[in-house]
Amino acid sequence: QSVLTQPPSASGTPGQRVTISCSGSSSNIGSSNVYWYQQLPGTAPKLLIYRNNQRPSGVPDRFSGSKSGTSASLAISGLRSEDEADYYCAAWDDSLSGRVFGGGTKLTVL
Amino acid sequence: EVQLVESGGGLVQPGGSLKLSCAASGFTFSGSAMHWVRQASGKGLEWVGRIRSKANTYATAYGASVKGRVTISRDDSKNTAYLQMNSLKTEDTAVYYCNAIAVAGTADDYWGQGTLVTVSS
């Protein structure tokens, strides 16, 4: 059972907008930055969003992050087939004194 | 170009030990926090632990499932981080990634390709 809660799956058709939620608590999302990682099949995770809503250079602006209270969301607009991947949220947890990840959301592009 | 290359994975018997290495290049290794994250086959990411930079007193922290059995260290002169794993269990079987975070709260977050550790008799 992961400390951060994500839906196990999400799906959409090309061009659609999908959102992936990440629910935590006051000791993690509520008090620290949220990061999102994209993991394409058979590859290492890659940073997608940092500091809640910032995109690294090279990440398309179709990807956006937000945070409110103890929850965060990743939105992907203009869905493309190459967005099919696993997505993970992460944050530091002050109570655990460690980094915590969500269980991951498998995004399928129909 | 940033590179993180893990090595040292392999097959080990339950109760055995293994030491993984992560060789870094292309960024300021000495100023970075080095994390280890693992992923069992078909499962999600699990944080193993991290070591901070010299400026942050090389502070370490570990995940609950490995605490007391693993030690993370680094050699800044070799731009290499290590994960020493002892008393290995079958549930430690996973791909182990090293993850460098050069500056907390920035996009300087890099991952290696991973190395597979299999704990089995």
Contacts between the chains, C-beta under 8 A, distances in Angstrom:
chain1	res1	chain2	res2	distance
A	2	B	44	6.6
A	33	B	105	5.8
A	35	B	109	7.3
A	37	B	45	7.5
A	39	B	45	7.9
A	43	B	113	8.0
A	44	B	97	5.8
A	44	B	111	4.3
A	44	B	112	6.5
A	44	B	113	5.6
A	44	B	114	5.8
A	45	B	37	7.7
A	45	B	45	6.6
A	45	B	97	7.2
A	45	B	99	7.9
A	45	B	111	5.6
A	46	B	111	6.9
A	47	B	107	6.3
A	47	B	109	4.3
A	50	B	105	7.0
A	50	B	106	6.6
A	50	B	107	5.3
A	50	B	109	6.6
A	51	B	105	5.2
A	51	B	106	7.6
A	54	B	107	7.1
A	56	B	107	3.6
A	56	B	109	7.8
A	57	B	107	7.1
A	86	B	44	7.9
A	88	B	44	6.6
A	88	B	45	5.4
A	90	B	45	7.6
A	96	B	64	7.1
A	97	B	61	5.6
A	98	B	47	6.0
A	98	B	49	7.7
A	98	B	61	5.6
A	98	B	62	7.3
A	98	B	63	5.6
A	98	B	64	7.5
A	99	B	35	6.8
A	99	B	47	4.3
A	99	B	50	7.1
A	100	B	47	6.8
A	101	B	37	7.8
A	101	B	44	6.3
A	101	B	45	4.5
A	101	B	46	6.8
A	101	B	47	6.3
A	102	B	44	7.4
A	103	B	44	4.9
A	104	B	44	4.1
A	104	B	45	7.0
